[in-house]
Amino acid sequence: MNNHFSQKVTIFHGRPLPEEGMLAGYALLLQEIEQHTGKILPLPKQLSIITEKHQRYNTQQWQVFTKRHKPNDDFISHIYFALKYEGTDLLILKTIFLLIGEETIKKAILNEPTGQYSRRIWFLYEWFLERKIDIPDLKTGTYVEVVNPDLQYPGPTINSTRHRVKNNLPGTPEYCPMVRRTEKLEKYISTNIQESIDKGLDGRDKELIRRTAAFLLLKDSKASFAIEGEFPPNMRARNWGKAIGQAGKKALTLLEMERLQHIVIGSKKLRHMGIRRDEGFIGEHDRETFVPIPDHISAKAKDLNSLMNGLLNTNNLLQDSNYDPVLTAATIAFGFVFIHPLSDGNGRIHRYLIHHILTWMGYTKRDMIFPVSSAILDKISDYQEVLEDYSSQRIDLIEWEPTPSHNIRILNDTIDLYRYFDLTLQTEFLYECVEETISRIIPEEIDYLEKYDKITNAINSFINLPNNKVDLLIKYLNQNNGKLSKRKRQKHFDELTEEEISSIEEYYAEIYES
């Protein structure tokens, strides 16, 4: 078995190495998992190798270490290496713990009972499996953090006196995605971009803010339907907009999600509302055989109780802490859409959850709606990419067969694929949407309504037109760069003189070009 540990390679799972080297840490553990169980797991964004050279450097996909960093030729040494240099990949760790067994882990802990990495794997083993190894509680030693905050964002800290570790995992054993600390996220978090919403609203007319919020509600609701390829009647969009406007008021529960599903679906109720009873997938069917062609496979129906319990408990843990609100929103909202717990309405509720968490945690204010779906719709191809980044890495790991009803039957155990995953890309995307919303969408909307009021007042100051005609006039001016075309003038505004139209166009230029 040991010869696997020092084998030199030039490529790993289709990923070329920057130079020939030996796999280390998670890359080595993934190789061993595959060789011993046949199980392939999603690859972390960056893996590690040891080379003969004396140069330590990183590429986008690899960390390159020198010979002096080489772990011993055993699983435990590579687990320690991974925790030290690569962070906490819960899916790989749980899988390798199950492969090497409790006795190996117990032996490693007893060999080094106060070692920081042995304490971490001791804690994690018992956290995953919710059972104790036959080892007495530690009585001495300073506390060490389970998650290295230099590598990943830690959750709130709960001391485990048994292991003398600080459990700062951002979740629970039933559901705990991780987010890597990246330059992009650090920049977003450190700039406090949400403060610019308040600055932008300071001194603005309260009625203008109310009208802006009302318009953005409807715009966001329509955008959320449009992302799903739906264009509902105005009343249905308004009802969903009303629900978005109430986000952050009621605590998140399964009952609340069911209530939201009823609003989203409208009068066309499903046979089984609420949590799914059958398997589900997103994709198409073969035209001839009608066999499913999935792009994304939803979590098993029998796993939904545990996964949703984990998701809700993680939500409570994070939102009552100092965890970053956008990271919390990404953790809960993207996890929800990957699990896909409902038969219909998952996408719109997933985006509602972003509103809900940002409002609940005080990131956004109640008097200004935060139209995140509009920002997502503007970045729709990026949005599809971040959803596919999760699904494409897991679709081939799920064994399934078609059912007579043209659905799928999942044949293997898949629950941990929906519990433990890296959420960095999705969190970066959400922060981009938040920035876009704050820096462009809300200010543009306020600016538009402000100018609209000014041109309306200017027109009304010297011409007596009904309100609907004033609205129509402004619409045509907007469409034609501030000029009213001859055709539109003759058809709709033949009562206006040349001088009056000229004055209106001058007012328009003054207001809109200032």
Buried (B, 14 or more C-beta within 10 A) or exposed (E): EEEBBEEEBEEBEEEEBBBEBBBBBBBBBBBBBEEEEEBEBBBBEBBBBBBEEEEEEEEEBBBBBBEEBBBEBBBBBBBBBBBBBBBBBBBBBBBBBBBBEBEBBBEBBEEEBEBBBBBBBBBBBBBBBEEEBEBEEBEEBEBBBBBBEEBBBBBBBEEBEBBBBBBBBBBBBBBBBBBBBBEEBEEBBEEEBBEBBEEBBEEEEEEBBEBBBEBBBBBBBBBBBBBBEBEBEEEBBBBBBEBBBBBBEEEBEBEBBBBBBBBBBBEEEBEEBBBBEEBBBBEEEEEEEEEBEBBBBBBBBEBBEBBBBBBBBBBEBBBEBEBBBBBBBBBBBBBBBBBBBBBBBBBBBBBBBBBBBBBBBEBBBEEBBBBBBBBBBBBEEBBEEBBEBBBEBBBEBBEBEBEEEEEBEBEEEBBBBBBBBBBBBBBBBBBBBBBBBBBEBBBEBBEBBBBBBBBBEBBEEEBEBEEEBBEBBBEBBBEEEBBBEEEBBEEBBEEBEEEBBEBBBEBBBEBBEE
